Amino acid sequence: MKWRRFRFAIAGGIAFVIGLVVYLPASLVAHWTTDGTPVQLQGVSGTLLDGQAAYVSLPDGALDNLQWQLAPAALLLGRLSVSVRTDTDLGHLSGNVDRSLFGGNTIRHLHGEATIGWAADLAGYTFVPLSGRIGLDLSQVSFDDQLKVSALDGQVQLTNSRWELLNPPLTLGRFQAQVTHTDDGLAAEIVDSHGPLALTGQVRLVGQRRYDLNVRLRARAGADERLKKILGQLGRPDNEGWYRVREQGRL
C-alpha cells in the first residue's frame, strides 16, 4: 500500500512539474530558448505550451507571426518538440521542430509556399532578377545553433517563374528539384521542368555561400525568341540543342 501511494506521489509530482513548466508565460522562456543563437523573438505572448511571437529576427531576415504548440511529453525525454507555423506572403510555412536540450535542431514535414522575393528578403538579398512562387515539401532539415545545416531531404518546386530584367518579363516555366545534404554541402538536383525553358542538372552550395553550378538548358518549341537569343549568348549548343553551363562562385 505504501509503495502504491509512493508511486502515485511520484506521478503526481512529475505531472505538477510538467504542468508548471508548460504553462509558464512564453515571454519568460523566449530568451532561454534563443540564448547563444542568432535568432531573437519579439512581441511574445501566450504560454510555452501554446504561444506566438509577432516578429522573429534571423541573421539576414525576419519572420512574422510565428505560432507554436508544444508537445509536453517530449520534455521527459530531454527535448523540446513543437509544431510551428509562420506567415508568408502567399500563406504560411508549417512544420515540426525538435530541439535537444544539449544542442541540435531538426525540422520535420516542412511545407508551405512563398514568392521568390519573400525568400530573398529572408536570406538578406534586396533584389533578385527572378520572380515566381516557391513551394517547399521537406521531410527533414537538421541544423545547429549557428544555422549550419547537417541534414536535408525533400523537394522544392518553382512555378510561374519569370526573368524580370526584360520588358515584358520573360516566362521561363515550372521546375522541381530534389534537395539533399552531402559531404560536400547542400545539393539540388533538377528532376522535372515544364514550360519554355528545359533545364536539367545540379546546383551545390558549399561552405560560406559558395556555389557550384552544373546544368544544361535549351528552349522548347514555341518559346519566346528572346529566350533563344539569351541562350545563344552561352556559346554553341551540343548536337541535341543543349547549352551547358558550368560555373563556380559566391552568392
C-alpha angles and dihedrals in degrees: 000000000000092000091051091051090047091053091049089050091052092047091048092048092051091048090049093051093047091047091049091051100044093048094051112122108269091229090065095056100035092088092048094053094049100036110128093014131100090241122100128185122212132182092025118182139162124037137303087259097051119007148123144216120218092209134019118195115211129184094269106008146003145247128222128219102002111190128188143182120199126219102222096197090065089066089070087062093051098255142094117240114188137172108219137189131181135181125255130181089261100040124291149315119230137180147133118270124201119191123184116220086229095053135279131096134215129188116199130191095011109184134168149097136249139156122267088245092057092048091047091053089050090054093048100257118135096197139015122179093223125081131189145098124294120207120194127204105166121165094193141007119175123187142156129242091276089057093250107154118230100169134023135168133163146068135290122198127198117198135176089018119179136176104235100194091082129069111255095025116253116246113227106173140226126323136182127199135188109223124203142159118243135176087269096051136265119349133192117195114195105227103169141019136177131181137041095328121061110204134179134163142065142289122202128194113205130183119323102007095307115147136199113202122194113165144138123222137184138162117251123226111288095022121149111277089231089064091053091051092050092050090048089063089064092072134254119344123228124251091281094050097256122143112211121213121191114173140153127196147117128284 
